[in-house]
Amino acid sequence: MTTPVRSARAIALTVSLSLASALLFGCAPRKPISSPSPPFSNTPSFRLISANKISFLLSPAVPPKHPLDTSISFTIPANADAPLIANTCLITKGMFRVERDSLDSDFRVVLPASNRWRTSTIGLDEIDIIDQLYSFLAAVDQSEHAGCFKTANGQARDSILQNVPTRPSDSLFNAYGYRIERSGVNLKPNLRVKIERAYFSGTERSDKNYIGLSNVLFDVTPNSDSSLHFQQTQPIHYSPDSLAQTDREGSRDLAILDLKPRKHYRVLFYSHHVPTDQSFSAALIGSDDSARLDQVEETVRADANASCASATHDDIQCLEFRGFVTVTVQIPIELNGQPKFVDWSTEVKDVVPSKFPASLKIQRQFANSYYPVQFKPDDPDILDLTLVGGDRLSW
């Protein structure tokens, strides 16, 4: 699939930020995609479940016959030298817990039952459960920093997010914890950042003043110490070519190459929080401590005038994208064995033939391996599944 180029009208009239990210745990050995057939098999898999006309996706950690009204639990390996102070590693935040049976056992994570997520589709209950989850994740990060788990660099947080039941269209929540009201999306290795700018002959941004477009691509690349940096994949492309002679804005985006490597990088939506007459639309922030990124994001959400100037510290990298610019994070997927990059929020229906293929099979990464996504062949909700990095589709 080739992502279509935005029209001049779309560029001229849209200032909202589009982005995506994906969670890639590593390159596991390729496994053949097996065709699920109802009733669902008892082998571990992602499963698309429909109940009371509401669909949600369960991770392979949830057993096939697990009751929908029973809490979800799984383990995180303990560090052999985990602190013995109980409240350092044991966490309770509403319906979310980290427990331990003994001093030599692994830690058990407990999440609310599947039906709590299914019924919490709108209203205050959903807000409460998500607020509890984010508070819980912040505490998990602190426990990880304290040496409770074998994991590092936010892997405990990622593991928990992957096991949260979600609607098919909310897969990005599993991959990054992204929700529209939370605005921040964590970048992962192997993603690609695309920056597009529209140019106008005057201050009025309209079709009649539109003169062209530029775009540039950067790969999110890991260093040997797992820190992230950005690598330019091509020179700035201008349309028309003559625009390169007069451009004074696009070259500013190359400042992304000057950002210092950090363990975590996050792209923030400014368009959700600031007036439309502001001159910036996105920011890229980085730190070795994910909790510091949470603090910066919270500052941005609380203050419409917040910017990199108020967020910059020795341990924070911050870059704003100003002007008429759109930042898009692209994710790598595989379609019938062919690797492709697609824009964030791409759904199954955007990449499969218009007539639903009965032979459609999907694989998704989970804990360093690939697992099939099981769904009933006549369930149209699979078409709403938002793709995440590493997904494999075949038909």
N, C-alpha and C positions, 0 to 999 in steps of 0.2 A: 504494500500500500504506500502511496506517495501522499504526504500531507499537502493539501492544496494551499497555494499561496493566497494570503488574504487579499481581498479586493481593496481598492483605494477607498471605497465608501466605508468598508468595515474598519480600516485603519483610521480613517478620518473621524469616525463617529464613536469609536470605542476606546476608552482609556483604562478599562479594567484589566487586571493582571491575570494571565493564564499560566498555570504551572502545574507540574506534577513531579512526583518522585516515586521511587520504587525501592523495595527492600530486597537486596540481593545477598544471600548468605554465602555465596561462593559457587564455584563451578562443580557441581556434582556430576558423577558419571551419568551419561544419557540413559534413560530408561524408556522402553517402548510405551506408548500410550495405549492402555487397554480400554476397551469399550465397556462402560458400565451399563448394566441392564437392570431395570426394576424387577423385584425389590432390590434396594441397594445392597451391594456385597458387604461382608463383614470386615473386609480389609480396611486399614486406615486410609482415609481420603478426605478431601474437602467435600462437603455435601450441601447442596442447595435444598433447603427445607421450606415447604409452604404450609402454613397453618392459619386458618381464619382469613384467607385471602392476603396474607402478609408473608413475604419470603425473606429468609435470612440465610447467611452462609456460615456453616460451622467448620472449624479447623479439624485436621486429623487427630488432634489431641482429645477430641470429644468422641467417645466410643459410639458406634452406630446405634446401639439400643439405650443410650444414656437418656433418662427421663428429662423432658424439657423443663420440669419444675425443680430440678436438682442442681445444686451449685456445680460449676465447672472447676476442676482442680487439675493441676499438673505440677511437676517439680522443676526446680532450678538447682543445679549442682552446687553444693556448699564448698566454700574455701576451707581447706583443712585447718587454716589458722584464723577462722572467723572469730570476731570478738565474742567473748562470753557474756558481755552485758546484754541482757535480754532485749531491752528496748532499742538497741542499736540495729538489730537485724529483724526483729519481729514487728510487723506492721498491721494496724487495723485502721482502715478509713471507710467508714460506713459498711457497705456490703463487700468490701475488698480486704483481703488479708494475706499476709505472709506468715506461715506457721512452721513449727519444727517439732517433730515427735521426740527427738533426743539430741544431745550435743554432738552426736556423730552421724546424724541423718542429714539428708538433703532438705532444702527448704521447699515447702509446698505452698503454691499460690492458689488462692481461692477467689473465683470470680462469681458474680451473680448468675443465677440460673438462666438458661437460654430464653425462657418465656418472659423474663424481666426485660430483656433487650427487645424482644419481639413486640411486646405490648407498649413499650416506651417509645412509640414512634413520634409523638408530638406532645407538646405541653410541658408542664413543670417537672413531671417525673423524669423525662429525658434529660432536662437541664440538671437535675439533682444527680442522676447517675453519672453523667459525664463529668460534672464538677468533682464528684467523689473520685472518679477514675484519674483525673489529672492530678489531684492531690496525692493519690496513691502512687502514681508514677514518679512524682517528685520525691516522695519518701523512698521509693525503690532505688532511685538514682543515688540518694544519700547513703543507703545501705551498701550499694555496690562500691561507692567510693571508700566506704569504711572497711572494705575487704570481706564482706559477708559471703559473696558468691564467687565462683570461679570465673564468671563472665567479667567483661570490662568494656569500656567505651560505649555504654548504653545498650549493650546486648540484652541485659535483663529486661529493660523497657521494651525493646523490640520484640522479645519473646512473648511478653504479656500482650502487647497489642495484636500480635498475630492470632491470638486465641480468643479475641473478643468477637462474639457473634455480631454480624453486621448485615444490613440490607445489601443486595448485590451491587447497588450503585455506590456504596460506601467503602469499597475495597481500599481506597487510599487511606482510610482510617487505620486499617490493619497494617498497611505498609509504613505509614509515618505518623499516625495519630492525627492526620489532617482532618479538620472539620472547618467549614466555612467561617464559623464565628471565632475560630482560634487562629486563623490567618497564617501561622507559621508552618513551613514544610521542611523537614530535615532532608538534606541531600545525602545520597549514598553513592558509593563507587559505581562506575559504569553508566551513570546518567549523563545526559547532554543538556547544556543550557543554551538556548537560542535567544538572542537579543535582536529585536526588530525595531527599526525607527522609521517613522513617516516624516516626510519633509514637505514644507509649504513655502510658497513664495512670499507670504506675508504673515502677519500675526493672526489673521483669521484662518481657522482650520476648516476648510470646506473643500468640496470636490473641485471647484474651479481654481483653487490655489494649490492643489496637491501637485507636487512635482516628482515624487519618487519615493523609493524605499531602500533601506539597507538592512542587511542581516549578517550576523556573525555567530559562530558556534564555538562552544567550549566544552570539553569533556571533563567530568569530575573524576579525578585520578588519585588513587591511594599511593602514599609513600610506604617505605618499608616499615615505618613505625605506626602505620594505620592512620596517619594524619592525611588530610585531603588538600589537594591543590587543583588549580584549573589550567588546562592545556588547550590552547587554541588549535582548532582542527582545520581551519581554512582562513584565508584573508577575508576581510570585510567585502561582502558582495553587494554591489550597487545596481539598482535598476531605475533609470537607465545608467549605463556605464559613465556617462558624462557627469553624473552626480558626484563622483569621486573627486572631481576637480574643485568643487565648492563646499564639500562637507566639512563642517567644523564641530559636529556633534558625535558622530559615530565612533571616532577615534577615542573619545573619552571612555567608551565601554572597555577598551583594552586595559584599563586600570584594574580589571579583575585579575590580570596576570601578576599584579604587584601585591596581591593579598598574601599574607604569610600562611604557610600550612597550619591547619588546625584540626583537631580530632573531630570537630562537628562544625558543619556549616548549615545555615538555615536561610531560606528566602521568606521574606515577610510581605504580605499584602498590605500596602498602604491604602489602596482604594476602598477598603472596607471601613476605614476609620477616619479619613481626612476629607475635607471638602474637595469638590471636583476642580476647584480653581487652583489647587496646589500644583507646584511644578514638578513634583516627584510622584512616582507610582509604585516603586518597589525598593527594597533594600536587601542586601546580602550581608548576613552577620555570621561571624565565626568565633569559636572559643574551644579550648580544650575541656571545658566543663559545661555540660548540657544545661545544668542548673543556671548558669550565667546567661545562657541564651533565653531561658524561660523568663528571667528577670528583665532582660531587654525587651522581649516581646510584650510582657505585661506593661512595661512603661509605654510602649507604643500604643497599646490598646486603651490605656487610661488617658493619654494626652494626644489630642489630634495634631498638635504642633511638634510632636517629638520627631527627632531626626538623628542622623549619625552623630551630629555635634554633641547631642546630649547623651549618646550611648557609648562614645569612644572612650576606652580605657586601655591600659597596657595589655590586658588579657583579652580584649575584644577587637576583632577585625570588623569593619563596617564600610560598606560601599552602597551609595544611593544611585538609583537610575533616574535621572531627571530628563524632562522634555517629553515629547510624544513618543513613548517607548512601551513596547510590550515584551515582557520576559516570559519565556515558555520553557519549562523543563520537559525534555523528551525522554522516553523510556524505551529500552530495548526489549522487543518481543520476537517470537518466531512464528511465522505463518507457513504451514506446509513445508517446514524444514528450511525456510528462507528467513534470515535475520532482517529485522526492520526496526527503525526508530519511529515511534508515534508520539503525538502530543499527549500531554496529561489529559485525563478525563475521557480518553478514548474508550468506548465500550465495545463489547463483542459485536453488536449489530453494526458497528462502523467498519468492521474489517472482514466480515463474512458475507457471502452472497446475499442479495436481497431476499431470495427465497430461502427460508431456514433450512440448512442442510441437515438431513436426518443423521448423517454420519459424523456430525461435529463431536470432537473430543478436545478436552482442555486439560493441560497439566499446569500446576503451580508449585513454586518452591516453598518448602517448609523445613526448617531445621536442617539445612544442608542437603536435602534430598528433594526429588520431585514426586508429587502425589497427584492422582487424577482428581478432577472436579466432577463429582457425580451429580447428575440431575436427571429428572424424568424427560424423556425425549419430547414430550408434548408440553413442557413447561416453558412458556415464552419469557419468563423472568430471567432466564439465563442470558438473553440478549442484552439485558441491562447491566450485566456484570462489568464493572470498570476494570480495565486491564492494569496490571502492575508489572514492574520490571521482571523479565525472565519468563513470563507466561508463554506457553507453547500451545498453539491451536492447530488442529488438523481436521480436514474434512475431505 
